[in-house]
Amino acid sequence: MSYIPYEIITHKRQVCSLYKKACRTIEDWYHYRPLMRINIVRLRKRFDDNKNIIDVPTAQELLKKGQHELWANQHYYPHQFPSSPGGTAFDRDCFPPDWVLDSWHPLEKAQYPKYFAKREERKKEYIALWEKRWGKPFIPHDEH
C-alpha cells in the first residue's frame, strides 16, 4: 500500500478540507477576482446552510456528495504553488555540503576570521569525538 492512514480524520476536518479544496477549485476556474469572490461567497453559504445538521448519516452523505461534486468540477490544469509538491520550485533548495568551505581561498576566509576560527575548533572537537567513539581510522600500509 502506498498510503496507510495513521490517524483518524474527524468529520469537521474533512468538511474544512473540502471547503478549502472547493475554494481552490473556484480560484482555478475564475481569474477575474470579483467573479471569483462571488462564487466563493455562494459556496460558503452552501456550507453554512448545512452546518447545523446533527444527524450523522445525513452529514456523511452531504460530505460524500460534496466530494463527488468537487471531483466532477475539478479544473483540468489546476494551479500549483511553486514551492508545493508538484510545483516548479519544489525541492530546489540547494544546501552546499560543509566541505565546500574548506576550498575557500585564504583571502576569502580572512573576511570572516571569527567564523573560521570557531569552525577549526569545532572540526578538531568533531575529530576527537569521532576517534573516541570509533577509534583512529585504519590506513593500510603498502607492502612491496
Accessible surface in RSA format (square Angstrom, percent):
REM  Atomic radii and reference values for relative SASA: ProtOr
REM  Chains: A
REM  Algorithm: Lee & Richards
REM  Probe-radius: 1.40
REM  Slices: 20
REM RES _ NUM      All-atoms   Total-Side   Main-Chain    Non-polar    All polar
REM                ABS   REL    ABS   REL    ABS   REL    ABS   REL    ABS   REL
RES MET A   1   192.99  99.9 114.49  75.8  78.50 186.9  95.89  81.5  97.10 128.6
RES SER A   2   127.81 108.0  78.60 104.9  49.21 113.4  58.28 124.1  69.53  97.4
RES TYR A   3   144.41  67.4 134.44  76.5   9.97  25.9 112.15  84.3  32.26  39.8
RES ILE A   4   117.47  66.8 105.60  78.7  11.88  28.6 105.60  76.0  11.88  32.2
RES PRO A   5    84.51  61.6  67.35  61.4  17.16  62.4  67.64  55.8  16.87 104.8
RES TYR A   6   187.46  87.5 151.23  86.0  36.23  94.3 116.08  87.2  71.39  88.0
RES GLU A   7    81.68  46.9  62.45  47.2  19.23  45.8  40.38  78.1  41.30  33.7
RES ILE A   8   163.31  92.9 142.08 105.9  21.23  51.2 146.22 105.3  17.10  46.4
RES ILE A   9    73.88  42.0  58.70  43.7  15.18  36.6  58.76  42.3  15.12  41.0
RES THR A  10    80.89  57.5  74.74  75.8   6.15  14.7  73.61  98.9   7.28  11.0
RES HIS A  11    72.05  39.4  63.41  44.1   8.64  22.1  54.98  56.7  17.07  19.9
RES LYS A  12   160.44  78.3 154.20  94.6   6.24  14.9 101.01  90.9  59.43  63.3
RES ARG A  13   128.30  53.9 124.29  63.4   4.01   9.5  48.35  66.1  79.94  48.4
RES GLN A  14    63.64  35.6  59.59  43.6   4.05   9.6  10.84  23.1  52.80  40.0
RES VAL A  15    44.12  29.0  44.12  39.9   0.00   0.0  44.12  38.3   0.00   0.0
RES CYS A  16    72.67  55.0  65.22  72.7   7.45  17.5  27.49  69.7  45.18  48.7
RES SER A  17    45.50  38.4  37.16  49.6   8.34  19.2  29.97  63.8  15.53  21.8
RES LEU A  18    14.49   8.1  12.04   8.6   2.45   6.2  13.99   9.8   0.50   1.3
RES TYR A  19    50.18  23.4  50.18  28.5   0.00   0.0  38.39  28.8  11.79  14.5
RES LYS A  20   124.61  60.8 122.84  75.4   1.77   4.2  69.26  62.3  55.35  59.0
RES LYS A  21   118.20  57.7 115.56  70.9   2.65   6.3  64.78  58.3  53.42  56.9
RES ALA A  22    13.30  12.2  12.25  18.9   1.05   2.4  12.81  18.0   0.49   1.3
RES CYS A  23    16.91  12.8  16.91  18.9   0.00   0.0  11.45  29.0   5.46   5.9
RES ARG A  24    96.36  40.5  95.85  48.9   0.50   1.2  39.30  53.7  57.06  34.6
RES THR A  25    18.81  13.4  18.49  18.7   0.32   0.8   7.05   9.5  11.76  17.8
RES ILE A  26    25.79  14.7  25.16  18.7   0.63   1.5  25.79  18.6   0.00   0.0
RES GLU A  27    57.18  32.8  50.33  38.1   6.84  16.3  13.83  26.7  43.35  35.4
RES ASP A  28    17.39  12.2  12.68  12.6   4.72  11.2   3.75   8.8  13.64  13.6
RES TRP A  29   113.36  45.5  92.58  44.8  20.78  48.8  91.20  48.6  22.16  36.0
RES TYR A  30    77.69  36.3  74.81  42.6   2.88   7.5  36.83  27.7  40.86  50.4
RES HIS A  31   156.86  85.7 127.03  88.3  29.83  76.3  92.28  95.1  64.58  75.1
RES TYR A  32   149.32  69.7 141.64  80.6   7.68  20.0 107.21  80.6  42.11  51.9
RES ARG A  33   148.22  62.2 145.74  74.3   2.47   5.9  59.41  81.2  88.81  53.8
RES PRO A  34    68.14  49.7  61.06  55.7   7.08  25.7  67.64  55.8   0.49   3.1
RES LEU A  35    77.14  43.0  76.20  54.5   0.94   2.4  76.91  54.0   0.23   0.6
RES MET A  36    13.27   6.9  13.27   8.8   0.00   0.0  12.51  10.6   0.76   1.0
RES ARG A  37   113.77  47.8 113.68  57.9   0.09   0.2  39.87  54.5  73.90  44.8
RES ILE A  38    83.75  47.7  80.35  59.9   3.40   8.2  83.36  60.0   0.40   1.1
RES ASN A  39    25.33  17.5  23.12  22.3   2.21   5.3   2.83   6.8  22.50  21.8
RES ILE A  40    14.71   8.4  14.71  11.0   0.00   0.0  14.71  10.6   0.00   0.0
RES VAL A  41    83.98  55.3  82.30  74.5   1.68   4.0  83.39  72.5   0.59   1.6
RES ARG A  42   148.73  62.4 144.60  73.7   4.14   9.8  55.39  75.7  93.35  56.6
RES LEU A  43    20.05  11.2  18.01  12.9   2.04   5.1  19.72  13.9   0.32   0.9
RES ARG A  44   119.53  50.2 119.53  60.9   0.00   0.0  31.18  42.6  88.35  53.5
RES LYS A  45   127.25  62.1 123.31  75.7   3.95   9.4  99.59  89.6  27.66  29.5
RES ARG A  46   129.17  54.2 126.26  64.4   2.91   6.9  52.45  71.7  76.72  46.5
RES PHE A  47    45.89  23.0  36.92  22.9   8.98  23.4  40.98  24.8   4.91  14.1
RES ASP A  48    55.12  38.6  46.81  46.6   8.30  19.6  16.85  39.7  38.26  38.2
RES ASP A  49    92.57  64.8  59.70  59.4  32.88  77.7  26.91  63.3  65.66  65.5
RES ASN A  50    67.14  46.3  56.12  54.2  11.02  26.5  10.52  25.3  56.62  54.7
RES LYS A  51   145.08  70.8 110.22  67.6  34.85  83.0  69.25  62.3  75.83  80.8
RES ASN A  52   119.03  82.1  99.78  96.4  19.25  46.3  36.48  87.8  82.54  79.8
RES ILE A  53    60.20  34.3  38.18  28.4  22.02  53.1  43.06  31.0  17.14  46.5
RES ILE A  54   164.66  93.7 140.19 104.4  24.47  59.0 146.27 105.3  18.39  49.9
RES ASP A  55    75.85  53.1  68.65  68.3   7.20  17.0  32.46  76.4  43.39  43.3
RES VAL A  56    93.87  61.8  90.64  82.1   3.23   7.8  92.30  80.2   1.57   4.3
RES PRO A  57    90.76  66.1  83.75  76.3   7.01  25.5  86.39  71.3   4.37  27.1
RES THR A  58    57.47  40.9  52.61  53.3   4.86  11.6  40.61  54.5  16.86  25.5
RES ALA A  59    16.56  15.2  13.37  20.6   3.19   7.3  15.06  21.2   1.50   4.0
RES GLN A  60   103.20  57.7  99.06  72.4   4.14   9.9  25.28  53.8  77.92  59.1
RES GLU A  61    85.31  49.0  82.94  62.7   2.37   5.6  33.00  63.8  52.31  42.7
RES LEU A  62    64.30  35.8  57.21  40.9   7.09  17.8  57.49  40.4   6.80  18.3
RES LEU A  63    16.47   9.2  12.04   8.6   4.43  11.1  15.97  11.2   0.50   1.4
RES LYS A  64   117.53  57.3 116.68  71.6   0.85   2.0  60.37  54.3  57.16  60.9
RES LYS A  65   123.70  60.3 118.24  72.5   5.47  13.0  67.78  61.0  55.92  59.6
RES GLY A  66    19.22  23.7   0.00   N/A  19.22  23.7  16.20  44.4   3.03   6.8
RES GLN A  67    81.58  45.6  76.32  55.8   5.26  12.5  26.52  56.4  55.06  41.8
RES HIS A  68   118.01  64.5 113.82  79.1   4.19  10.7  81.53  84.0  36.47  42.4
RES GLU A  69    70.50  40.5  64.19  48.6   6.32  15.0  34.58  66.9  35.93  29.3
RES LEU A  70    33.95  18.9  29.11  20.8   4.85  12.2  33.49  23.5   0.46   1.2
RES TRP A  71   178.93  71.8 173.15  83.8   5.78  13.6 146.37  78.0  32.55  52.8
RES ALA A  72    81.32  74.8  44.88  69.3  36.44  82.9  53.47  75.3  27.85  73.8
RES ASN A  73    78.54  54.2  72.92  70.5   5.62  13.5  23.76  57.2  54.78  52.9
RES GLN A  74    84.50  47.3  73.72  53.9  10.79  25.7  23.36  49.7  61.15  46.4
RES HIS A  75    28.05  15.3  19.79  13.8   8.26  21.1  11.71  12.1  16.34  19.0
RES TYR A  76   181.67  84.8 144.15  82.0  37.53  97.6 112.35  84.4  69.33  85.5
RES TYR A  77   171.23  79.9 165.20  94.0   6.02  15.7 117.45  88.3  53.78  66.3
RES PRO A  78    64.62  47.1  59.89  54.6   4.73  17.2  59.89  49.5   4.73  29.4
RES HIS A  79   117.27  64.1  91.40  63.5  25.87  66.2  71.32  73.5  45.95  53.5
RES GLN A  80    91.81  51.3  75.82  55.4  15.99  38.1  28.10  59.8  63.70  48.3
RES PHE A  81    91.73  45.9  91.01  56.4   0.72   1.9  91.01  55.2   0.72   2.1
RES PRO A  82    72.09  52.5  70.78  64.5   1.31   4.7  72.09  59.5   0.00   0.0
RES SER A  83    87.96  74.3  72.96  97.4  15.00  34.6  42.14  89.7  45.82  64.2
RES SER A  84    38.98  32.9  35.03  46.8   3.95   9.1  17.39  37.0  21.59  30.2
RES PRO A  85    98.21  71.6  85.73  78.1  12.48  45.4  86.21  71.2  12.00  74.6
RES GLY A  86    66.07  81.5   0.00   N/A  66.07  81.5  36.00  98.8  30.08  67.4
RES GLY A  87    13.29  16.4   0.00   N/A  13.29  16.4   1.44   3.9  11.86  26.6
RES THR A  88   110.08  78.3  93.84  95.1  16.24  38.7  85.10 114.3  24.98  37.8
RES ALA A  89    37.73  34.7  29.82  46.0   7.92  18.0  29.82  42.0   7.92  21.0
RES PHE A  90    93.11  46.6  79.46  49.2  13.66  35.5  79.82  48.4  13.29  38.0
RES ASP A  91   129.30  90.6  92.51  92.1  36.79  87.0  21.37  50.3 107.94 107.6
RES ARG A  92   169.87  71.3 144.17  73.5  25.71  61.2  51.23  70.0 118.64  71.9
RES ASP A  93   115.84  81.1  91.01  90.6  24.83  58.7  17.65  41.5  98.19  97.9
RES CYS A  94   112.65  85.2  84.89  94.7  27.76  65.2  35.36  89.6  77.30  83.3
RES PHE A  95   169.67  84.9 145.44  90.1  24.23  63.1 145.44  88.2  24.23  69.4
RES PRO A  96    92.89  67.7  73.23  66.8  19.66  71.5  75.73  62.5  17.16 106.6
RES PRO A  97    67.93  49.5  54.01  49.2  13.92  50.6  65.45  54.0   2.48  15.4
RES ASP A  98    93.54  65.5  80.56  80.2  12.98  30.7  43.20 101.7  50.34  50.2
RES TRP A  99   168.54  67.6 163.90  79.3   4.65  10.9 149.65  79.8  18.89  30.7
RES VAL A 100    47.44  31.2  47.41  42.9   0.03   0.1  47.44  41.2   0.00   0.0
RES LEU A 101    35.92  20.0  35.92  25.7   0.00   0.0  35.92  25.2   0.00   0.0
RES ASP A 102    66.05  46.3  47.65  47.4  18.39  43.5  26.42  62.2  39.63  39.5
RES SER A 103    86.10  72.8  50.23  67.0  35.87  82.6  47.44 101.0  38.66  54.2
RES TRP A 104    83.37  33.5  73.84  35.7   9.54  22.4  62.77  33.5  20.60  33.4
RES HIS A 105   102.19  55.9  95.65  66.5   6.54  16.7  69.31  71.4  32.88  38.3
RES PRO A 106    96.01  70.0  89.77  81.8   6.24  22.7  90.85  75.0   5.16  32.0
RES LEU A 107   132.44  73.8 128.06  91.6   4.38  11.0 128.23  90.1   4.21  11.3
RES GLU A 108    82.11  47.1  81.74  61.8   0.37   0.9  26.18  50.6  55.93  45.7
RES LYS A 109    55.81  27.2  54.10  33.2   1.71   4.1  24.70  22.2  31.11  33.1
RES ALA A 110    66.86  61.5  42.82  66.1  24.04  54.7  51.61  72.7  15.25  40.4
RES GLN A 111   127.54  71.3  98.01  71.6  29.54  70.3  37.74  80.3  89.80  68.1
RES TYR A 112   113.33  52.9 108.55  61.8   4.78  12.4  70.46  52.9  42.87  52.9
RES PRO A 113    88.14  64.2  79.07  72.1   9.07  33.0  84.69  69.9   3.45  21.4
RES LYS A 114   182.72  89.1 172.69 106.0  10.04  23.9 121.28 109.2  61.44  65.4
RES TYR A 115   116.29  54.3 108.03  61.5   8.25  21.5  90.25  67.8  26.04  32.1
RES PHE A 116    15.22   7.6  14.65   9.1   0.57   1.5  15.14   9.2   0.08   0.2
RES ALA A 117    58.58  53.9  46.58  71.9  12.00  27.3  55.18  77.7   3.40   9.0
RES LYS A 118   100.42  49.0  99.14  60.8   1.28   3.0  53.94  48.5  46.48  49.5
RES ARG A 119    17.78   7.5  12.88   6.6   4.90  11.7  16.22  22.2   1.56   0.9
RES GLU A 120    68.62  39.4  68.62  51.9   0.00   0.0  37.39  72.3  31.23  25.5
RES GLU A 121    92.75  53.2  89.18  67.5   3.57   8.5  36.27  70.2  56.47  46.1
RES ARG A 122   138.42  58.1 135.00  68.8   3.42   8.1  43.03  58.8  95.38  57.8
RES LYS A 123    67.46  32.9  64.22  39.4   3.24   7.7  49.94  45.0  17.52  18.7
RES LYS A 124   143.17  69.8 137.10  84.1   6.06  14.4  84.78  76.3  58.39  62.2
RES GLU A 125   105.83  60.8  97.53  73.8   8.30  19.8  48.44  93.7  57.39  46.9
RES TYR A 126   138.25  64.5 134.60  76.6   3.65   9.5 104.75  78.7  33.50  41.3
RES ILE A 127    95.30  54.2  94.77  70.6   0.53   1.3  95.30  68.6   0.00   0.0
RES ALA A 128    60.26  55.4  51.13  78.9   9.13  20.8  55.85  78.7   4.41  11.7
RES LEU A 129   110.81  61.7 106.98  76.5   3.83   9.6 110.08  77.3   0.73   2.0
RES TRP A 130   119.94  48.1 115.83  56.1   4.11   9.6 106.63  56.9  13.31  21.6
RES GLU A 131    52.12  29.9  42.74  32.3   9.38  22.3  10.83  20.9  41.30  33.7
RES LYS A 132   179.56  87.6 143.17  87.8  36.39  86.6  98.42  88.6  81.14  86.4
RES ARG A 133   177.22  74.4 145.20  74.0  32.02  76.2  42.79  58.5 134.43  81.5
RES TRP A 134   154.41  62.0 120.58  58.4  33.83  79.4 119.25  63.6  35.16  57.0
RES GLY A 135    31.86  39.3   0.00   N/A  31.86  39.3  28.13  77.2   3.73   8.4
RES LYS A 136   160.18  78.1 134.40  82.5  25.78  61.4  99.96  90.0  60.22  64.1
RES PRO A 137    89.77  65.4  68.08  62.1  21.70  78.9  78.01  64.4  11.76  73.1
RES PHE A 138   176.53  88.3 146.85  91.0  29.69  77.2 151.85  92.1  24.68  70.6
RES ILE A 139   124.15  70.6 115.71  86.2   8.44  20.3 116.27  83.7   7.88  21.4
RES PRO A 140    93.60  68.2  79.13  72.1  14.47  52.6  81.22  67.1  12.38  76.9
RES HIS A 141   157.05  85.8 134.14  93.2  22.91  58.6 102.46 105.6  54.59  63.5
RES ASP A 142   125.98  88.2  95.00  94.6  30.98  73.3  20.65  48.6 105.33 105.0
RES GLU A 143   164.60  94.5 129.65  98.1  34.95  83.2  49.83  96.4 114.77  93.7
RES HIS A 144   216.39 118.3 135.21  94.0  81.18 207.7 131.83 135.9  84.56  98.4
END  Absolute sums over single chains surface
CHAIN  1 A    13608.6      11795.6       1813.0       8481.2       5127.4
END  Absolute sums over all chains
TOTAL         13608.6      11795.6       1813.0       8481.2       5127.4
